[in-house]
Amino acid sequence: MLRIDRSSLVRRVRAGTVDTVQKLPAATGAYLFDRAVIEQLAGDQS
């Protein structure tokens, strides 16, 4: 949806510019996002 690299999204999460709903356990646990937040970010990039 965002058309950016995964690493770019992770950098944004760590910088605090993108909020997550939850991070799954473990060092490689996935980040979970609110769909509305991601859709807003995608719209902002257009």
C-alpha positions in Angstrom: 0.0 0.0 0.0 2.8 2.4 0.9 5.1 1.4 -1.9 8.2 1.8 0.3 10.8 -0.8 1.5 10.1 -2.7 4.6 13.3 -1.2 6.1 12.0 2.3 5.4 8.8 1.5 7.3 10.7 0.1 10.2 12.9 3.2 10.4 9.7 5.3 10.5 8.3 3.2 13.3 11.6 3.4 15.3 11.7 7.2 14.8 8.1 7.5 16.0 6.6 8.9 12.9 4.4 5.8 12.3 2.4 4.3 15.1 1.9 0.6 15.5 -1.0 -1.2 17.2 1.3 -4.0 18.5 4.6 -5.7 17.9 4.5 -9.4 18.1 7.0 -11.1 20.5 10.6 -12.0 19.5 13.3 -9.9 17.9 11.8 -10.6 14.4 8.2 -10.2 15.5 5.9 -8.4 13.0 4.5 -5.0 13.6 0.8 -4.6 13.4 -0.7 -1.4 12.1 -4.1 0.3 12.1 -5.3 0.1 8.5 -6.7 3.6 8.7 -3.3 5.0 9.6 -1.6 3.2 6.7 -4.3 4.4 4.3 -3.8 7.9 5.5 0.0 7.6 5.0 -0.6 6.2 1.5 -2.9 9.1 0.7 -0.3 11.6 1.9 2.3 10.2 -0.4 0.1 10.6 -3.5 
